[in-house]
């Protein structure tokens, strides 16, 4: 049951993701249900033939309508902004340059729509980094792509009802992490998280936990010096400014002890340090939110899931959460809490 005090319908742009994955299945599944049309006027950027084929494959009852202008949308139906492509055959679960090319066309159309103000928020279905990579798409993922298109400093922020984890570094190798970790970078990311908690989630005077880079937060310099020389001085400086920033916490025990429940958000140093506990604790309900940009973009917490694509067993719960959290952020930006 969807509960939301704001009734205003917002225009949500939906990118297709890799059509050989589960993204389109989830979109079609969700918008079978009338309840979502109380909150959204959806527009999917995709070749309508592919949408119709998958609707038939899954025997969905989703009401579709083809539109040629993403500004002229019809309430109560899944609007499909038809993207012209060659007549190609796709196969669920297959790694294909053609499916990656279609995913990119959808992403570009979605990007253009929100840039021109034709949609209010974007929810992106999962791409496959292998199939979409090309001369035109040389990014490590959605976050870098949108960061390149819009003003602001992007921040990968994993969000659920009970846990929010932001990342200082995201899609880089482990060997690069300590090389770029600095007081300047940490300070910037702390500021970004606190701003997002206030502006996007309505949390003032937020309590933020910082994880240590090294095992046991460096054991006072015995296992690496970064936490002593970088993390602790930055945290002390924030505390001197009466900001509620704590740490560094040893990542191996922080989540198992449920210490994270004492904080509004957690700042992890690198990708797996944050994503492993987040997906373990919230998988299927979490959302990937690109904070720090002028636009609002969310995505489910999973990938294209080629292994289950086409089988009709993919869970839509994370995609549903991405829709509703995107909408909540939109409303909070429009109507900030006093």
N, C-alpha and C positions, 0 to 999 in steps of 0.2 A: 504494500500500500504506500503510495507516494504522498508525503506530507510536505507542504511548502506554503509559507504564509503569503508569498508573492504569487499572484495569479496571472500577471502579465505574461503573454506568450512572447518568447524571444525566438529570433531566427537563428537556427543552429546549422552551420555548414558541416557536412560530413564528407571526409575523404574516404575513398574506396579501400585504401590499403592494397596489399597484393591480392588480386582476385582469385589466386589459387590457394589462398589461406582462408581463415574463418571470419574475416572482417565483415564481408557483405552478408554472410549468414546471420551474424549478430544484429546488424542494422535492420535487415528484413524481419527478423524475429521480434525485435523490440517494437517496431512500428506497426506490428499487427494489432497492438493493444491501444485502444482509444484513450486510455488514461494519459498517455504521453503527449497527446495532441492538446491537452489542457494547458501544457506548459511550453510546448515547442511548435514552431513551424519549421519542419526539417527540409533541407535541400541536400541531396546526395549528388556529388559530382562524379559521374560515371557513364560509360557507354550503356544506354538503356537496354540494348540487346542482352548484355551480360547480366544485368539486373533481372530482366524478365526470365532468362534461362535459369538463374539460380532460384528465383521465386518458384518456378515450376518444379525444379529438382527437389526442393524441400517441402513443396506443397504448402507454402505460406499463403495467408489470406491478405497480405499487406496491400493496401490501396495505393497504387502508383499513379503519378501523372507526369508526363513529359513537359518540361518547361524550357524555354529558350532564353529567358532572362531571369537571373537569380534574384532580381529585385521584385519580380511579379510572381509571388508564390501563393499557393492555394492552401488555406488551413484545412486540417483534417485528413491530409494525404501526404504520402512521402513523395515530395517533389524530386524529380530526377532531371538534373541539368545534363542533357545528353552530350557526351564527349565523343567526337567523331574519331573512329579508328577503323583500321582495315578489318575485314571479316576474318577473324582468327579463332582457332579452337584452343580452348584452355582446358587444363586437366588439374583437378584438385591435388594438392600436395606436390606438385611438380615445380622444380626450380627452372624458371623460364625467363629469358631476357624480355620476351614479349609481355609477360605478366608484370614484370618490373617497369617496363615502359608505360604500361597503362596506369600503374600505381603513381608514377611520376606525373603523368598528365592530369590525374585527379588531384594530386597534391598542388600542382601549379594553379589549377582552376580554383581550388579552395583558398589558396593563398591570395589570389587576385581578388576573390569575392570579399574577403574580410578586409583587405587593404583598401578597397573602394567603399567599405561600409555597407555592403549589401547583405551581410550576415553579422550577427552580434558576437557569436563565439564559434570556435571550431572544435570539433571532436574528430580526431584522426584515428582511423582504423590502422592496425599494425602493418607496417611495410616489412619486407625482407631485405636486409641490408645487402645481401649478395646479389639479388636479382635487380634491385633498383640502382645499384652503383653504375655510374656511367660518366661520360665527360660532362653531362649537364647536372648530374647529382654526384658530387664528390664529397658529400658531408657524411659525418659519422652517424647521423640519425636525425629525427625530427627537430630536436632541440637546437642543433647547430644550423639546420636549414632555416628555421624561423628566426633565429638570432641574426642570421645574415640578411633577412628581409625587413626586419623591424627595429625601431630604436629601443634602446634599453640594454641592460645586461642580463642575459638569460641565466636562469638557475633551474636545474633539474630538481623538482620537489615532488617526492612520492607522498601521497596523501590518502589517508583513510579516516574513518570515524575516530579511531582510538590512537592512531600513530601517524606522525608526520616526520619524514626524514628527507633532509636536503643534502646535496652532494657538493663538496668543494671542487672535486675533479670527477668527471664522469667517464666518457669513452676514451680513455688513454691507457697505455700499458702500465703495469705496476712499476717498472723501472723508471718511468717518467714522473711518478707521483712525488717522490721526495725531492726531485730536482726542481720542481716548480712550486712546491709548498713553501710559503713565505708569510711573514707577518702582514704584508700588504694584501696578499690574496685572502688570507684568513679573515682579516678585518673587513674586507669588502664583502665576503660571503656572509659573515655574521650580520652586517648591516642589511643585506638583501633579504635574509630570512626574517629578521625582525620587521622590516618594512612590509613584507608579504603577509606575515601573520597579522599585522595591524590593518593593512589596506584590503587584503583579499579574504581574510577570515574573521575580521572584527575582534582580534585578540590584542588588547593593549597590555603593556607591562608583562609581556610574554616571558616565560621561563624557557631558556634554551640550553641544551646540553651539548657539549663538544666532545667527540670521541678522540682518543689519542691515536696518533699515527702508528706508533710502534706497539709490540706486545706489552701488556701491563703498563701502557703509557710511558714506556721507556725505562721503568724501574729507576727513576731519578738519575737518568743518564747512563745506566749500565747497558741498556739495550737501545742504543741510538740516542742522539741528543736533540732531535727536532722538537720533542714535546717540552723539553726544558728551555730551549732557546727561542722557540717560536710560539707554541700554543699557550703555555702558562703566562708569559708576559702579556700577550694579547688579551687573555681572559682577565688578568689583573687590571689592565687598563680599562676594560669595559666595566668592571665592577666599581672602579673608582668613579665612573660616570653614572653609577647607580643603575646600570643595566643588569638584568637578571640572567647572567651568562655563567655557566658552571662547567667544570671539567679541568683537565681532560680525564675522561672515563675510559677504563679498560674495556675495549669492545667485546671481549670474550665473555664477560659476566654481566654486562650492562643490561642486556635484553632478557637473559635467562632469569635474572633476579627481579625482573619487572620494574627495574629502576626507571625505565623510560616513561612509566605512567605518572611520574612526578613532574614531567615537563610537557610543555606545549609543542615542542619540536626538538629534533635531534639533528646535529650537523655532523655528517660522516666525512672522512677525509677522501676516501676513494670509493669507486663504484660498488664492488662486492661487499665492502664493509657495511654499506648502507642497504644495498638491495637484497642481500641474503636474509637478514633478519626481517626486513619489510615484507618480502614475499612469503617467508615462512609463517609470519604471524597474520598476514592479511590477504593472502593470495585469493584472487577471485573477487575481491571487494575493493582493492586498492586502485589508485589513479595516478598516472604520471602527469603532473602539471608543470608547464613551462612558466615559471614565475619570472618577474622582472621585466617583462616586455609590455608594450602598449596594448597588445591584443591578449585575448584569453584563449588558450589552447590546452585541451586536456586529451588524454588517451587512456585506454585500458592498460592494466599493469602487465599484460602478457604479450607475446609475439604473435606471428602469423599462424602458428600451430599447424604446420603442414601435416603433422602426423595424424590429426583428427579431422582435417578439412574434408568437407563433403559428407560427413557421416551423421550430421544432425545432432551431435552430442555436445557441442561447444556451449559453455555457460555464458550467458549474457550479463551476469551480475556486475562485472567490472566495467563493462561498457555503459551500463545503466548508471553506475556511480559516476563515471566520467561526464555523462550528460548532466546529472543533477548537481555535481560539484561545480561544473562550469557555469551553470545557471546561478548558483548561490554566489559565486565570485562576481559574476556580472551584476547581480542585484546589490551586493555590498559596495561595489565600486560606484554604482549609481546612487545608492542611498547609504553612505557611511554611517556607522554607529557613532552616536555622540559620546 
